[in-house]
Amino acid sequence: MTERTTVRLPQPLLSRAKRKAAAEGRTLTALIEEGLRLVLAEGRQKTKRVLPRVSKATGGPMPGMDFTSFSALEELDDLEYIARMKNFK
């Protein structure tokens, strides 16, 4: 059973998606559905975690890595996610 829903997307992204769907001869709905399936399937795949670099001299994190603040850890996680998405193409 299919359902209707409203999705708010930035105009440039929506324009690109419409052009891609048209170029491939399919609907925008089909393009969005495929994208969602890929993203959801990614969670089931084993992903290799990239660990922070460790100093060989001290055995601790490299200078500039801040593990004392939660926001710094979130930023590291966000940067890893962005790197994965760039390779997702």
Protein Blocks (a to p, Z undefined) as FASTA:
>chain_A
ZZdddddddfklmmmmmmmmmmnopafklmmmmmmmmmmmmmmpccddddddddfklopa
cehiackbfklmmmmmmmmmmmmmmmmZZ
